[in-house]
């Protein structure tokens, strides 16, 4: 089955599409730019969602749900916001169909034109802040810490499953606070949660920083980002957390009465990650034989394959192993399919990225052991049946750590510091990866670098390195290095 996948070195884009298809993650749909997420792909997203939801709730957030449709006039209230999303909006103009008077089928009923067009949710700041106006009257109503799990639509012209689709799934948090300081702390808290999730669960190392004014979210005062590096040495924006200041509160007249009996506008944040993380997982760990999954997000962490078929004595041992593993929280399953040969099953589970495979045959039972194959290194070893559950639990942790370390080593190899533009262009063209360079802080320079190299300013690191220098392009004074890369 591995031969069905294009090698990364030959065509990285096709390799990615092959894995999405062959591992059973998603299909194209009848709607251009939209995907059907298949059960296996959705199970990965559900595991992501469960862990993130837990982390949000542990930090005091609660879930709610807001409408899919947004009155067009709402988007006009915050000028930067509407400018940022205007070209991506899908618009509902009518509310009814009718039989075609000229023949078969249906047409839009011209009498059913909406009084005001509705925008299919590209993001929810506007409708949520219109709602918050009714929910917030005094400091007693703050902070308001709300998240929603939803779908959104952004009419993308060039799409790729999980990474960029016209419709995608995500979570979006929207919080309201009494003070600027509290809102800033919230934005950084979520930024930290995203980074922790990316590294501890996806096994995907990330850089943390803030976006330039040119790259920040439309309507935000500040955007914090986590950026990961894929195996083709391109960056992937994996999550963003925005400090919105009082922009949306002023646009929707959301005020509160403080303890000092003075009225003021509330302070806001918004933040989100999406099914793009599934694409990031694929591109961080997978190889030319298929998907490679980090154990903490794998729908099945361990699969037992009987050899040559599930004989009663083998099934009995497998069920004991499964009971012991499930007692330790391991997601384990037994393949009872009688129609496929073990070799085909091995290739299938390798394609699907199952972290650990156990092979059990009559000879194994006679020697009281089991064959253990790990997906990340392809290593196989015979392990005694006694204590196998604890062995597997430790092995899954080892695989998780190994995948993260491998990705971290790759990022280090593809990170370069440059001080002149000729070298900058050469590194971007030949090596790729993250390039640390000085920048004079102007939008004009940032856009010229993008125009000449196709590299964008991914982030301004949060930590203060105190290394002043000269802009890599203009030679003007620079306060610090920033990170450039070609990106998805």
C-alpha positions as a LaTeX table, in Angstrom:
\begin{tabular}{lrrr}
\hline
Residue & $x$ (\AA) & $y$ (\AA) & $z$ (\AA) \\
\hline
Unk1 & 0.00 & 0.00 & 0.00 \\
Unk2 & 2.92 & 2.33 & 0.62 \\
Unk3 & 3.70 & 2.31 & $-3.11$ \\
Unk4 & 0.39 & 4.09 & $-3.67$ \\
Unk5 & 1.81 & 7.22 & $-2.05$ \\
Unk6 & 3.96 & 9.69 & $-3.96$ \\
Unk7 & 7.37 & 10.25 & $-2.35$ \\
Unk8 & 7.72 & 13.52 & $-0.47$ \\
Unk9 & 10.89 & 14.33 & $-2.38$ \\
Unk10 & 9.12 & 13.97 & $-5.74$ \\
Unk11 & 5.94 & 15.96 & $-5.14$ \\
Unk12 & 5.22 & 17.07 & $-1.60$ \\
Unk13 & 1.79 & 18.43 & $-2.42$ \\
Unk14 & 0.68 & 15.18 & $-4.05$ \\
Unk15 & 2.21 & 13.18 & $-1.18$ \\
Unk16 & $-0.02$ & 15.11 & 1.22 \\
Unk17 & $-3.14$ & 14.56 & $-0.89$ \\
Unk18 & $-2.30$ & 10.85 & $-1.25$ \\
Unk19 & $-2.09$ & 10.42 & 2.53 \\
Unk20 & $-5.38$ & 12.23 & 3.12 \\
Unk21 & $-7.04$ & 9.89 & 0.64 \\
Unk22 & $-5.29$ & 6.57 & 1.31 \\
Unk23 & $-5.42$ & 6.89 & 5.11 \\
Unk24 & $-9.16$ & 7.52 & 4.87 \\
Unk25 & $-9.13$ & 11.00 & 6.39 \\
Unk26 & $-11.24$ & 13.02 & 3.94 \\
Unk27 & $-12.78$ & 13.13 & 0.48 \\
Unk28 & $-13.61$ & 15.92 & $-1.91$ \\
Unk29 & $-17.28$ & 16.89 & $-1.94$ \\
Unk30 & $-19.78$ & 17.93 & $-4.58$ \\
Unk31 & $-19.31$ & 21.52 & $-3.37$ \\
Unk32 & $-16.18$ & 23.13 & $-4.75$ \\
Unk33 & $-13.56$ & 23.77 & $-2.06$ \\
Unk34 & $-15.38$ & 21.79 & 0.63 \\
Unk35 & $-14.37$ & 18.40 & 2.01 \\
Unk36 & $-16.11$ & 15.42 & 3.54 \\
Unk37 & $-14.27$ & 14.49 & 6.74 \\
Unk38 & $-14.41$ & 10.69 & 6.96 \\
Unk39 & $-14.84$ & 8.86 & 10.30 \\
Unk40 & $-11.11$ & 8.25 & 10.82 \\
Unk41 & $-10.21$ & 11.87 & 10.11 \\
Unk42 & $-13.06$ & 13.09 & 12.27 \\
Unk43 & $-11.95$ & 10.81 & 15.13 \\
Unk44 & $-8.57$ & 12.59 & 15.12 \\
Unk45 & $-10.35$ & 15.96 & 15.23 \\
Unk46 & $-12.60$ & 14.71 & 18.05 \\
Unk47 & $-9.52$ & 13.79 & 20.11 \\
Unk48 & $-8.07$ & 17.25 & 19.47 \\
Unk49 & $-11.37$ & 18.83 & 20.38 \\
Unk50 & $-11.68$ & 16.83 & 23.61 \\
Unk51 & $-8.23$ & 17.83 & 24.87 \\
Unk52 & $-8.62$ & 21.49 & 23.94 \\
Unk53 & $-12.11$ & 21.62 & 25.44 \\
Unk54 & $-10.74$ & 20.21 & 28.67 \\
Unk55 & $-7.96$ & 22.81 & 28.74 \\
Unk56 & $-10.40$ & 25.65 & 28.08 \\
Unk57 & $-12.77$ & 24.53 & 30.81 \\
Unk58 & $-9.94$ & 24.05 & 33.30 \\
Unk59 & $-9.03$ & 27.70 & 32.71 \\
Unk60 & $-12.57$ & 28.90 & 33.44 \\
Unk61 & $-14.18$ & 29.02 & 29.99 \\
Unk62 & $-17.65$ & 27.73 & 29.10 \\
Unk63 & $-19.20$ & 26.71 & 25.77 \\
Unk64 & $-22.10$ & 28.38 & 23.98 \\
Unk65 & $-23.41$ & 28.55 & 20.43 \\
Unk66 & $-24.22$ & 31.54 & 18.22 \\
Unk67 & $-26.03$ & 31.74 & 14.83 \\
Unk68 & $-24.47$ & 30.69 & 11.56 \\
Unk69 & $-25.96$ & 33.73 & 9.79 \\
Unk70 & $-24.84$ & 37.29 & 10.41 \\
Unk71 & $-26.74$ & 40.39 & 9.20 \\
Unk72 & $-24.65$ & 42.18 & 6.59 \\
Unk73 & $-24.92$ & 45.47 & 8.48 \\
Unk74 & $-23.07$ & 43.95 & 11.46 \\
Unk75 & $-19.89$ & 43.54 & 9.42 \\
Unk76 & $-19.99$ & 47.23 & 8.48 \\
Unk77 & $-19.69$ & 48.41 & 12.07 \\
Unk78 & $-15.97$ & 47.67 & 12.49 \\
Unk79 & $-14.12$ & 49.07 & 9.47 \\
Unk80 & $-10.92$ & 46.98 & 9.65 \\
Unk81 & $-12.91$ & 43.81 & 10.29 \\
Unk82 & $-15.18$ & 44.17 & 7.26 \\
Unk83 & $-12.21$ & 45.05 & 5.03 \\
Unk84 & $-10.37$ & 41.94 & 6.20 \\
Unk85 & $-13.21$ & 39.52 & 5.42 \\
Unk86 & $-15.23$ & 41.17 & 2.65 \\
Unk87 & $-13.67$ & 39.17 & $-0.19$ \\
Unk88 & $-14.21$ & 35.82 & 1.55 \\
Unk89 & $-17.88$ & 36.13 & 2.48 \\
Unk90 & $-20.68$ & 33.91 & 1.24 \\
Unk91 & $-23.95$ & 35.86 & 1.07 \\
Unk92 & $-27.54$ & 34.63 & 1.46 \\
Unk93 & $-29.93$ & 36.79 & $-0.57$ \\
Unk94 & $-33.17$ & 34.75 & $-0.74$ \\
Unk95 & $-35.08$ & 32.47 & 1.61 \\
Unk96 & $-37.11$ & 30.27 & $-0.71$ \\
Unk97 & $-37.03$ & 28.14 & $-3.88$ \\
Unk98 & $-39.85$ & 27.45 & $-6.31$ \\
Unk99 & $-40.56$ & 25.00 & $-9.12$ \\
Unk100 & $-39.10$ & 26.18 & $-12.40$ \\
Unk101 & $-42.04$ & 27.49 & $-14.48$ \\
Unk102 & $-40.08$ & 26.73 & $-17.68$ \\
Unk103 & $-39.38$ & 23.08 & $-16.92$ \\
Unk104 & $-37.99$ & 20.61 & $-14.37$ \\
Unk105 & $-36.06$ & 21.52 & $-11.26$ \\
Unk106 & $-36.20$ & 24.52 & $-8.97$ \\
Unk107 & $-35.18$ & 28.16 & $-9.16$ \\
Unk108 & $-34.82$ & 30.95 & $-6.64$ \\
Unk109 & $-38.15$ & 32.58 & $-5.95$ \\
Unk110 & $-37.67$ & 36.26 & $-6.89$ \\
Unk111 & $-40.40$ & 37.20 & $-4.41$ \\
Unk112 & $-38.36$ & 35.73 & $-1.55$ \\
Unk113 & $-35.56$ & 38.29 & $-1.49$ \\
Unk114 & $-34.33$ & 39.03 & 2.02 \\
Unk115 & $-34.82$ & 42.52 & 3.37 \\
Unk116 & $-31.19$ & 42.42 & 4.52 \\
Unk117 & $-28.65$ & 39.94 & 3.16 \\
Unk118 & $-27.13$ & 37.46 & 5.59 \\
Unk119 & $-23.44$ & 36.54 & 5.72 \\
Unk120 & $-22.56$ & 32.90 & 6.33 \\
Unk121 & $-20.30$ & 33.06 & 9.38 \\
Unk122 & $-16.65$ & 33.73 & 8.44 \\
Unk123 & $-15.95$ & 34.46 & 12.14 \\
Unk124 & $-18.33$ & 35.49 & 14.91 \\
Unk125 & $-17.03$ & 38.69 & 16.54 \\
Unk126 & $-19.83$ & 40.86 & 15.19 \\
Unk127 & $-22.86$ & 38.75 & 16.10 \\
Unk128 & $-21.36$ & 37.82 & 19.46 \\
Unk129 & $-20.63$ & 41.41 & 20.42 \\
Unk130 & $-24.12$ & 42.43 & 19.37 \\
Unk131 & $-25.34$ & 39.75 & 21.82 \\
Unk132 & $-22.93$ & 40.79 & 24.59 \\
Unk133 & $-24.55$ & 44.24 & 24.62 \\
Unk134 & $-27.57$ & 42.59 & 26.25 \\
Unk135 & $-25.54$ & 40.38 & 28.56 \\
Unk136 & $-23.20$ & 42.97 & 30.06 \\
Unk137 & $-24.37$ & 45.85 & 32.24 \\
Unk138 & $-21.95$ & 46.04 & 35.17 \\
Unk139 & $-18.59$ & 44.79 & 36.43 \\
Unk140 & $-20.50$ & 41.91 & 38.06 \\
Unk141 & $-21.08$ & 40.46 & 34.58 \\
Unk142 & $-17.36$ & 40.36 & 33.84 \\
Unk143 & $-15.24$ & 38.59 & 32.86 \\
Unk144 & $-17.29$ & 36.75 & 30.26 \\
Unk145 & $-15.29$ & 33.72 & 29.09 \\
Unk146 & $-17.10$ & 31.98 & 26.25 \\
Unk147 & $-16.02$ & 29.53 & 23.56 \\
Unk148 & $-17.97$ & 27.93 & 20.75 \\
Unk149 & $-17.29$ & 24.90 & 18.56 \\
Unk150 & $-18.65$ & 25.62 & 15.11 \\
Unk151 & $-18.16$ & 25.64 & 11.35 \\
Unk152 & $-17.24$ & 28.73 & 9.36 \\
Unk153 & $-17.15$ & 29.64 & 5.68 \\
Unk154 & $-14.42$ & 31.62 & 3.95 \\
Unk155 & $-14.68$ & 31.53 & 0.18 \\
Unk156 & $-11.14$ & 30.42 & $-0.60$ \\
Unk157 & $-10.10$ & 30.24 & $-4.24$ \\
Unk158 & $-7.27$ & 27.69 & $-3.83$ \\
Unk159 & $-8.12$ & 24.91 & $-1.43$ \\
Unk160 & $-6.45$ & 21.85 & 0.07 \\
Unk161 & $-8.06$ & 19.36 & 2.51 \\
Unk162 & $-7.74$ & 20.43 & 6.14 \\
Unk163 & $-5.20$ & 23.16 & 5.38 \\
Unk164 & $-7.48$ & 25.55 & 3.48 \\
Unk165 & $-11.11$ & 24.83 & 2.65 \\
Unk166 & $-14.15$ & 26.99 & 1.96 \\
Unk167 & $-15.86$ & 25.47 & 5.02 \\
Unk168 & $-13.95$ & 24.23 & 8.04 \\
Unk169 & $-14.48$ & 23.32 & 11.68 \\
Unk170 & $-12.95$ & 25.26 & 14.53 \\
Unk171 & $-13.37$ & 26.67 & 17.98 \\
Unk172 & $-13.56$ & 30.39 & 18.57 \\
Unk173 & $-13.29$ & 31.99 & 21.97 \\
Unk174 & $-14.72$ & 35.44 & 22.66 \\
Unk175 & $-14.09$ & 37.04 & 26.03 \\
Unk176 & $-15.03$ & 40.35 & 27.64 \\
Unk177 & $-13.09$ & 42.03 & 30.47 \\
Unk178 & $-13.24$ & 45.06 & 32.73 \\
Unk179 & $-9.63$ & 46.16 & 32.14 \\
Unk180 & $-7.07$ & 46.21 & 29.38 \\
Unk181 & $-4.60$ & 44.31 & 31.57 \\
Unk182 & $-7.03$ & 41.48 & 32.19 \\
Unk183 & $-7.79$ & 41.12 & 28.47 \\
Unk184 & $-4.09$ & 41.09 & 27.58 \\
Unk185 & $-3.50$ & 38.36 & 30.18 \\
Unk186 & $-6.35$ & 36.35 & 28.65 \\
Unk187 & $-4.86$ & 36.59 & 25.15 \\
Unk188 & $-1.50$ & 35.35 & 26.47 \\
Unk189 & $-3.15$ & 32.58 & 28.52 \\
Unk190 & $-4.80$ & 31.14 & 25.41 \\
Unk191 & $-1.60$ & 31.59 & 23.42 \\
Unk192 & 0.17 & 29.44 & 26.01 \\
Unk193 & $-2.63$ & 26.83 & 25.93 \\
Unk194 & $-2.34$ & 26.55 & 22.15 \\
Unk195 & 1.43 & 26.13 & 22.31 \\
Unk196 & 1.14 & 23.49 & 25.04 \\
Unk197 & $-1.48$ & 21.57 & 23.09 \\
Unk198 & 0.53 & 21.69 & 19.85 \\
Unk199 & 3.69 & 20.40 & 21.50 \\
Unk200 & 2.32 & 17.99 & 24.12 \\
Unk201 & $-0.43$ & 16.38 & 22.04 \\
Unk202 & 0.30 & 16.92 & 18.33 \\
Unk203 & 4.05 & 16.58 & 19.00 \\
Unk204 & 4.51 & 19.64 & 16.80 \\
Unk205 & 7.10 & 22.17 & 18.05 \\
Unk206 & 6.00 & 25.79 & 17.63 \\
Unk207 & 7.47 & 29.26 & 17.78 \\
Unk208 & 5.50 & 31.79 & 19.82 \\
Unk209 & 5.26 & 35.45 & 18.91 \\
Unk210 & 3.09 & 38.28 & 17.67 \\
Unk211 & 2.06 & 39.21 & 14.17 \\
Unk212 & 3.19 & 42.39 & 12.47 \\
Unk213 & 0.58 & 45.10 & 11.98 \\
Unk214 & 0.23 & 43.98 & 8.36 \\
Unk215 & $-0.43$ & 40.33 & 9.30 \\
Unk216 & $-2.57$ & 40.73 & 12.41 \\
Unk217 & $-6.26$ & 39.78 & 12.57 \\
Unk218 & $-8.65$ & 42.30 & 11.03 \\
Unk219 & $-10.01$ & 44.43 & 13.87 \\
Unk220 & $-7.40$ & 43.43 & 16.48 \\
Unk221 & $-4.91$ & 45.61 & 18.33 \\
Unk222 & $-2.53$ & 42.68 & 18.71 \\
Unk223 & $-2.39$ & 39.11 & 17.38 \\
Unk224 & $-0.37$ & 36.37 & 19.07 \\
Unk225 & 0.49 & 33.33 & 16.96 \\
Unk226 & 2.06 & 29.90 & 17.11 \\
Unk227 & 3.99 & 28.87 & 13.98 \\
Unk228 & 5.09 & 25.34 & 13.10 \\
Unk229 & 7.45 & 24.09 & 10.39 \\
Unk230 & 6.30 & 21.39 & 8.00 \\
Unk231 & 8.56 & 18.79 & 6.34 \\
Unk232 & 8.75 & 20.82 & 3.12 \\
Unk233 & 10.31 & 23.64 & 5.18 \\
Unk234 & 7.21 & 25.83 & 4.93 \\
Unk235 & 5.59 & 27.44 & 7.95 \\
Unk236 & 2.06 & 26.77 & 9.13 \\
Unk237 & 0.13 & 29.22 & 11.28 \\
Unk238 & $-1.33$ & 26.80 & 13.80 \\
Unk239 & $-3.32$ & 29.05 & 16.13 \\
Unk240 & $-3.92$ & 32.71 & 16.94 \\
Unk241 & $-5.06$ & 34.67 & 19.97 \\
Unk242 & $-6.16$ & 38.27 & 19.51 \\
Unk243 & $-6.32$ & 41.25 & 21.87 \\
Unk244 & $-9.19$ & 43.27 & 20.39 \\
Unk245 & $-8.89$ & 46.29 & 22.66 \\
Unk246 & $-12.24$ & 48.12 & 22.84 \\
Unk247 & $-12.81$ & 48.06 & 19.08 \\
Unk248 & $-15.81$ & 45.74 & 19.00 \\
Unk249 & $-17.23$ & 47.07 & 22.26 \\
Unk250 & $-17.30$ & 50.56 & 20.73 \\
Unk251 & $-18.68$ & 49.27 & 17.43 \\
Unk252 & $-21.58$ & 47.54 & 19.21 \\
Unk253 & $-21.86$ & 49.92 & 22.18 \\
Unk254 & $-21.03$ & 47.35 & 24.86 \\
Unk255 & $-20.46$ & 49.24 & 28.11 \\
Unk256 & $-20.32$ & 48.29 & 31.76 \\
Unk257 & $-20.76$ & 50.17 & 35.02 \\
Unk258 & $-17.64$ & 49.82 & 37.16 \\
Unk259 & $-17.33$ & 49.54 & 40.92 \\
Unk260 & $-16.52$ & 53.26 & 40.93 \\
Unk261 & $-19.93$ & 53.91 & 39.34 \\
Unk262 & $-18.23$ & 55.06 & 36.12 \\
Unk263 & $-19.27$ & 53.70 & 32.74 \\
Unk264 & $-16.70$ & 52.40 & 30.25 \\
Unk265 & $-16.42$ & 50.15 & 27.21 \\
Unk266 & $-15.37$ & 46.57 & 27.91 \\
Unk267 & $-12.10$ & 45.05 & 26.68 \\
Unk268 & $-12.08$ & 42.00 & 24.44 \\
Unk269 & $-10.19$ & 39.00 & 23.08 \\
Unk270 & $-10.93$ & 36.37 & 20.47 \\
Unk271 & $-8.97$ & 33.24 & 19.62 \\
Unk272 & $-9.22$ & 30.07 & 17.55 \\
Unk273 & $-7.73$ & 26.90 & 16.11 \\
Unk274 & $-9.27$ & 24.76 & 13.40 \\
Unk275 & $-9.18$ & 21.48 & 11.50 \\
Unk276 & $-6.03$ & 22.95 & 9.93 \\
Unk277 & $-4.31$ & 21.29 & 12.91 \\
Unk278 & $-5.09$ & 17.90 & 11.34 \\
Unk279 & $-3.17$ & 19.01 & 8.25 \\
Unk280 & $-0.33$ & 20.19 & 10.48 \\
Unk281 & $-0.22$ & 16.80 & 12.20 \\
Unk282 & $-0.06$ & 14.99 & 8.84 \\
Unk283 & 2.76 & 17.16 & 7.50 \\
Unk284 & 4.79 & 17.15 & 10.71 \\
Unk285 & 5.10 & 13.40 & 11.24 \\
Unk286 & 4.02 & 11.32 & 8.24 \\
Unk287 & 6.39 & 9.51 & 5.87 \\
Unk288 & 6.40 & 7.90 & 2.43 \\
Unk289 & 4.57 & 4.83 & 3.77 \\
Unk290 & 1.59 & 6.79 & 5.04 \\
Unk291 & 0.21 & 8.58 & 8.04 \\
Unk292 & 2.14 & 8.71 & 11.32 \\
Unk293 & 0.03 & 9.61 & 14.36 \\
Unk294 & 1.19 & 10.86 & 17.74 \\
Unk295 & $-0.21$ & 8.37 & 20.29 \\
Unk296 & $-2.05$ & 10.98 & 22.36 \\
Unk297 & $-4.31$ & 11.83 & 19.41 \\
Unk298 & $-4.47$ & 8.45 & 17.62 \\
Unk299 & $-8.03$ & 7.05 & 17.52 \\
Unk300 & $-6.51$ & 3.58 & 18.01 \\
Unk301 & $-3.19$ & 3.58 & 19.85 \\
Unk302 & $-2.59$ & $-0.18$ & 19.69 \\
Unk303 & $-4.01$ & $-2.70$ & 17.22 \\
Unk304 & $-3.83$ & $-6.46$ & 17.75 \\
Unk305 & $-3.55$ & $-8.53$ & 14.57 \\
Unk306 & $-4.01$ & $-12.32$ & 15.00 \\
Unk307 & $-1.76$ & $-14.50$ & 12.83 \\
Unk308 & $-2.95$ & $-16.09$ & 10.65 \\
Unk309 & $-6.54$ & $-15.61$ & 11.90 \\
Unk310 & $-8.41$ & $-15.09$ & 15.16 \\
Unk311 & $-8.29$ & $-18.63$ & 16.58 \\
Unk312 & $-10.14$ & $-19.04$ & 19.94 \\
Unk313 & $-6.97$ & $-19.29$ & 22.02 \\
Unk314 & $-5.48$ & $-16.21$ & 20.35 \\
Unk315 & $-8.70$ & $-14.23$ & 20.83 \\
Unk316 & $-8.75$ & $-15.18$ & 24.52 \\
Unk317 & $-5.22$ & $-13.84$ & 25.04 \\
Unk318 & $-6.00$ & $-10.71$ & 23.01 \\
Unk319 & $-9.05$ & $-9.96$ & 25.12 \\
Unk320 & $-6.97$ & $-10.23$ & 28.31 \\
Unk321 & $-4.39$ & $-7.83$ & 26.83 \\
Unk322 & $-7.14$ & $-5.40$ & 25.83 \\
Unk323 & $-8.74$ & $-5.47$ & 29.27 \\
Unk324 & $-5.40$ & $-4.73$ & 30.95 \\
Unk325 & $-4.60$ & $-1.94$ & 28.46 \\
Unk326 & $-7.99$ & $-0.28$ & 28.76 \\
Unk327 & $-7.54$ & $-0.29$ & 32.50 \\
Unk328 & $-4.52$ & 1.95 & 31.90 \\
Unk329 & $-6.43$ & 4.22 & 29.51 \\
Unk330 & $-4.92$ & 2.79 & 26.30 \\
Unk331 & $-7.13$ & 2.88 & 23.20 \\
Unk332 & $-6.66$ & $-0.67$ & 21.90 \\
Unk333 & $-8.57$ & $-2.77$ & 19.39 \\
Unk334 & $-8.56$ & $-6.30$ & 17.93 \\
Unk335 & $-8.76$ & $-6.93$ & 14.18 \\
Unk336 & $-11.26$ & $-9.74$ & 13.71 \\
Unk337 & $-11.61$ & $-9.40$ & 9.93 \\
Unk338 & $-11.41$ & $-12.93$ & 8.49 \\
Unk339 & $-11.29$ & $-11.76$ & 4.85 \\
Unk340 & $-7.89$ & $-10.05$ & 4.82 \\
Unk341 & $-4.46$ & $-11.60$ & 5.19 \\
Unk342 & $-2.19$ & $-10.42$ & 8.05 \\
Unk343 & 0.28 & $-8.85$ & 5.58 \\
Unk344 & $-2.47$ & $-6.70$ & 4.08 \\
Unk345 & $-3.59$ & $-5.67$ & 7.56 \\
Unk346 & $-0.04$ & $-4.71$ & 8.54 \\
Unk347 & 0.21 & $-2.43$ & 5.51 \\
Unk348 & $-3.24$ & $-0.97$ & 6.17 \\
Unk349 & $-2.47$ & $-0.05$ & 9.78 \\
Unk350 & 0.89 & 1.34 & 8.73 \\
Unk351 & $-0.93$ & 3.54 & 6.19 \\
Unk352 & $-3.35$ & 4.70 & 8.89 \\
Unk353 & $-0.52$ & 5.55 & 11.26 \\
Unk354 & $-1.57$ & 3.39 & 14.20 \\
Unk355 & 1.32 & 3.91 & 16.67 \\
Unk356 & 1.74 & 0.27 & 17.82 \\
Unk357 & 0.82 & $-3.07$ & 16.24 \\
Unk358 & 0.80 & $-6.38$ & 18.11 \\
Unk359 & 1.08 & $-9.60$ & 16.14 \\
Unk360 & $-0.06$ & $-12.75$ & 17.96 \\
Unk361 & 0.28 & $-16.26$ & 16.51 \\
Unk362 & 0.29 & $-19.77$ & 17.95 \\
Unk363 & 4.09 & $-19.74$ & 18.16 \\
Unk364 & 3.93 & $-16.55$ & 20.19 \\
Unk365 & 1.53 & $-18.17$ & 22.62 \\
Unk366 & 3.82 & $-21.19$ & 22.96 \\
Unk367 & 6.71 & $-18.89$ & 23.91 \\
Unk368 & 4.42 & $-16.66$ & 26.01 \\
Unk369 & 5.27 & $-13.49$ & 24.09 \\
Unk370 & 3.95 & $-11.12$ & 21.46 \\
Unk371 & 5.53 & $-9.24$ & 18.52 \\
Unk372 & 5.43 & $-5.46$ & 18.97 \\
Unk373 & 5.92 & $-3.17$ & 15.95 \\
Unk374 & 6.11 & 0.61 & 16.37 \\
Unk375 & 5.03 & 2.89 & 13.53 \\
Unk376 & 7.49 & 5.74 & 14.10 \\
Unk377 & 10.73 & 3.77 & 13.69 \\
Unk378 & 9.38 & 0.55 & 12.07 \\
Unk379 & 11.23 & $-1.43$ & 14.76 \\
Unk380 & 9.89 & $-4.84$ & 15.80 \\
Unk381 & 10.61 & $-6.70$ & 19.00 \\
Unk382 & 9.30 & $-9.71$ & 20.94 \\
Unk383 & 7.92 & $-8.83$ & 24.36 \\
Unk384 & 6.78 & $-11.18$ & 27.18 \\
Unk385 & 3.02 & $-11.25$ & 27.67 \\
Unk386 & 3.48 & $-10.71$ & 31.39 \\
Unk387 & 3.31 & $-6.98$ & 32.06 \\
Unk388 & 2.57 & $-6.16$ & 28.40 \\
Unk389 & 0.04 & $-3.42$ & 29.25 \\
Unk390 & 2.54 & $-1.37$ & 31.27 \\
Unk391 & 5.16 & $-1.95$ & 28.58 \\
Unk392 & 2.78 & $-0.57$ & 25.95 \\
Unk393 & 1.89 & 2.45 & 28.05 \\
Unk394 & 5.58 & 3.34 & 28.40 \\
Unk395 & 6.16 & 2.64 & 24.70 \\
Unk396 & 3.38 & 5.03 & 23.66 \\
Unk397 & 4.96 & 7.77 & 25.76 \\
Unk398 & 8.32 & 7.00 & 24.17 \\
Unk399 & 6.84 & 7.24 & 20.66 \\
Unk400 & 5.15 & 10.55 & 21.52 \\
Unk401 & 8.45 & 11.97 & 22.78 \\
Unk402 & 10.37 & 10.62 & 19.80 \\
Unk403 & 8.02 & 12.23 & 17.28 \\
Unk404 & 8.30 & 15.59 & 19.01 \\
Unk405 & 12.10 & 15.36 & 19.21 \\
Unk406 & 12.38 & 14.38 & 15.55 \\
Unk407 & 10.26 & 17.38 & 14.53 \\
Unk408 & 12.26 & 19.65 & 16.83 \\
Unk409 & 15.54 & 18.44 & 15.32 \\
Unk410 & 14.18 & 19.10 & 11.83 \\
Unk411 & 13.18 & 22.63 & 12.80 \\
Unk412 & 16.63 & 23.30 & 14.26 \\
Unk413 & 18.23 & 22.05 & 11.04 \\
Unk414 & 15.99 & 24.37 & 9.01 \\
Unk415 & 16.53 & 27.49 & 11.13 \\
Unk416 & 18.98 & 30.08 & 9.82 \\
Unk417 & 20.20 & 33.49 & 11.01 \\
Unk418 & 21.11 & 35.89 & 8.19 \\
Unk419 & 22.40 & 39.46 & 8.04 \\
Unk420 & 22.34 & 40.40 & 4.34 \\
Unk421 & 19.67 & 40.20 & 1.68 \\
Unk422 & 21.62 & 38.09 & $-0.81$ \\
Unk423 & 22.01 & 35.38 & 1.79 \\
Unk424 & 18.38 & 35.85 & 2.82 \\
Unk425 & 17.18 & 35.23 & $-0.75$ \\
Unk426 & 19.46 & 32.22 & $-1.15$ \\
Unk427 & 18.31 & 30.59 & 2.09 \\
Unk428 & 14.64 & 31.16 & 1.31 \\
Unk429 & 15.11 & 29.77 & $-2.20$ \\
Unk430 & 17.40 & 26.82 & $-1.51$ \\
Unk431 & 16.86 & 25.77 & 2.11 \\
Unk432 & 13.59 & 27.23 & 3.31 \\
Unk433 & 12.62 & 26.98 & 6.94 \\
Unk434 & 12.59 & 29.71 & 9.55 \\
Unk435 & 14.89 & 32.64 & 8.80 \\
Unk436 & 15.77 & 35.05 & 11.60 \\
Unk437 & 16.66 & 38.46 & 10.21 \\
Unk438 & 16.58 & 42.10 & 11.21 \\
Unk439 & 13.68 & 44.22 & 9.95 \\
Unk440 & 13.24 & 47.98 & 10.10 \\
Unk441 & 9.64 & 47.71 & 11.33 \\
Unk442 & 7.93 & 49.23 & 8.27 \\
Unk443 & 5.06 & 47.77 & 6.30 \\
Unk444 & 6.76 & 48.83 & 3.06 \\
Unk445 & 9.87 & 46.76 & 3.76 \\
Unk446 & 7.81 & 43.78 & 4.88 \\
Unk447 & 5.78 & 43.83 & 1.65 \\
Unk448 & 8.86 & 44.29 & $-0.54$ \\
Unk449 & 10.52 & 41.27 & 1.05 \\
Unk450 & 7.35 & 39.27 & 0.43 \\
Unk451 & 7.17 & 40.47 & $-3.17$ \\
Unk452 & 10.81 & 39.61 & $-3.90$ \\
Unk453 & 11.07 & 36.26 & $-2.09$ \\
Unk454 & 7.49 & 35.03 & $-1.41$ \\
Unk455 & 8.50 & 34.83 & 2.26 \\
Unk456 & 6.22 & 36.44 & 4.83 \\
Unk457 & 6.97 & 37.78 & 8.27 \\
Unk458 & 5.65 & 34.92 & 10.38 \\
Unk459 & 6.13 & 36.43 & 13.82 \\
Unk460 & 7.96 & 38.84 & 16.06 \\
Unk461 & 9.30 & 36.65 & 18.90 \\
Unk462 & 7.93 & 37.48 & 22.34 \\
Unk463 & 11.20 & 37.02 & 24.18 \\
Unk464 & 13.49 & 40.04 & 24.20 \\
Unk465 & 16.85 & 39.07 & 22.69 \\
Unk466 & 18.22 & 42.64 & 22.92 \\
Unk467 & 20.14 & 42.15 & 19.68 \\
Unk468 & 19.99 & 45.34 & 17.67 \\
Unk469 & 21.20 & 45.43 & 14.10 \\
Unk470 & 20.45 & 46.64 & 10.59 \\
Unk471 & 17.45 & 45.68 & 8.46 \\
Unk472 & 18.34 & 42.85 & 6.10 \\
Unk473 & 16.82 & 44.76 & 3.15 \\
Unk474 & 17.14 & 48.50 & 3.81 \\
Unk475 & 20.07 & 48.68 & 6.23 \\
Unk476 & 18.01 & 50.87 & 8.55 \\
Unk477 & 18.29 & 50.36 & 12.33 \\
Unk478 & 16.47 & 47.33 & 13.72 \\
Unk479 & 15.61 & 46.64 & 17.36 \\
Unk480 & 15.52 & 42.84 & 17.04 \\
Unk481 & 15.35 & 39.87 & 14.69 \\
Unk482 & 12.02 & 38.62 & 13.40 \\
Unk483 & 11.10 & 35.33 & 11.72 \\
Unk484 & 10.42 & 34.98 & 7.99 \\
Unk485 & 9.37 & 31.90 & 6.03 \\
Unk486 & 7.39 & 30.75 & 3.06 \\
Unk487 & 4.09 & 29.56 & 4.44 \\
Unk488 & 0.79 & 27.82 & 3.83 \\
\hline
\end{tabular}
